[in-house]
Amino acid sequence: MERSVATSPRSVAVIPARGGSKGVPLKNLQPVGGRSLVARAVEACLPAVDLVVVSTDHEQIAAEARAAGARVVERPAALSGDTATSESAVLHALDTLLPEGVDPQVTVLVQATSPFIDATALANAVRRVLDDEDDSVLAAAPTHVFTWRVEDGRAVAVGHDAAHRPRRQDREPLYAETGAFYAMRTSGLRAGGHRFFGRTGIEVVDEATAVEIDTPADLAVARTLADEHAEARTEGAGGTGALGLDEAIDLDAIDVDALVTDFDGVHTDDAAHVDAAGNESVRVLRGDGLGVARLRRAGVPVLILSTETDGVVSARARKLRVECLQAVEDKASALRAWMAERGLDPARVAYVGNDVNDLPALALVGWPVAVADARPEVLAAARVVLRSAGGHGAVREVADRVLAARTDDGPAPAGVAR
C-alpha cells in the first residue's frame, strides 16, 4: 500500500529508477543482501524524509517500490532514455505531486545505484537545508589520493605540488562525490534546474559506504560486502562478526603510519584444509582484501609477518600487493629490522596478532592489536581488541580503524559536517 499524504510534507525524496539500464539489465531490481537496489534505497529514505517517491517507467520496479513503502510516479518515455537527466525525473515527479498540494521545502535526489546509503547522514543533510545552513548538500567521502591529468602526453599534478609529498595526516582531504544523495531547497532546484546552487555543503560519509553500481563488477563487489555483513550478523552478538556497512561505524580509530599483521588466525580463521597429497588451502574474505586495497591507496605500508612456511602466505600477499616476510622464527627481530629500514617510529605502528608467538612483536609497537578470538595472553597484551575474529573481517576492521584516524583528525573545513 502506498503511503498517504495527510499534510504537505516538508521533505520529499525522489528516487529515479528507470527500467532501461544498459550496463546491468534491470539494475534497479538486482538484489544486494537479499533486497533489491530500489527497495534498499526506499528503506534508507523512510526514516529521513516525510515522503519517498520512486519515478519509474517499469511495472515491476513500481511494484517493488510500493512494497517497500514508496509512492510511485509514472515516468514518461521522453524522460526515460539514456540521455535523460536525473533532475528532469525529479522535477517531473514534483510537478506531478503539486496538484495534490505536495510542495516540499526540501527535495532529495537519491540514487538507487548506491546500495549502502547512510540514512543518518541523509537525514542530517535534509536538516541542514531546512535549518537554512545550506541550499544544497551532497554526499561525499574524504580522500587523500594524489590525482593527475594528461596534457600533451605528459602527467600534470592536479590539486597538489608534485615536488612536495607531505604525509597523509599533514594534508587536508579532498572529497569524492559518492552519488548517493543530494538534498536541495526545492525553490532553488526549480529555479536553476540543477542539483548544485547557492550555498553548497558536503555531508561527509564513510568511504566504506561509497559503492556505486554501474557495471556487473560493481554489483559483484556490493553483493560480497553485503553477504559478509550478513554472515557476521548470523555469527552472533558476541563481537566476532565483521564490521557491517549497514551499521553506523562507531569504533575507536587506530592512528598509525603502518600496519603489520600475522597471517594464520588473522587473515584466516586459523584452520587449514589438507588434501591427500598434503597440500594446504585456507579461506580468506574478499572484504579483507578491499580493506587492504584502501590502505594501499592511502599510502599506508602493510606487511604480513608469519612463521608459516606454506606458500599460501606469500600467494595471498601477492594478491593483496603487500610486503610479506614468512618462515620467520624471530618475529620481533624481523619486525624491528623492517621498521628501521623504512624509518618508521615503532610508537606509530600497529601489529595484529592472535597467538603467543605474536607476543614479542606486539611488545615492540605502540599499537598492539588482538583479534576477538585471540589467546588470553594476547588479549591481555593488546591496546585494542577487535570486534572481529580472525578470518571473519578482522583485517577489514583494522583497516577501517586506521583509515578513520586519517579522516577525523582536526576540525572539518568550513561548510563540511562531520
Secondary structure, DSSP 8 states (H G I E B T S, - for coil): -----SS--SEEEEEE--S--SSSTTGGG-EETTEEHHHHHHHHHTTTSSEEEEEES-HHHHHHHHHHT-EEEE--GGGSSTT--HHHHHHHHHHHHGGGT---SEEEEE-TT-TT--HHHHHHHHHHHHTTS-SEEEEEEEE---EEEEETTEEEEESS-TT----GGGS--EEEEEEEEEEEEHHHHHHHSSS--SSEEEEE--GGG-----SHHHHHHHHHHHHHHHHHHHT-SSS-S---TTS---------SEEEE-STTTTS-S--EE-TT--EE----HHHHHHHHHHHHTT--EEEE----STHHHHHHHHHT-EEE-S-S-HHHHHHHHHHHTT--GGGEEEEE-SGGGHHHHTTSSEEEE-TT--HHHHHH-SEE-SS-TTTTHHHHHHHHHHHHTTSSS---TTEE-
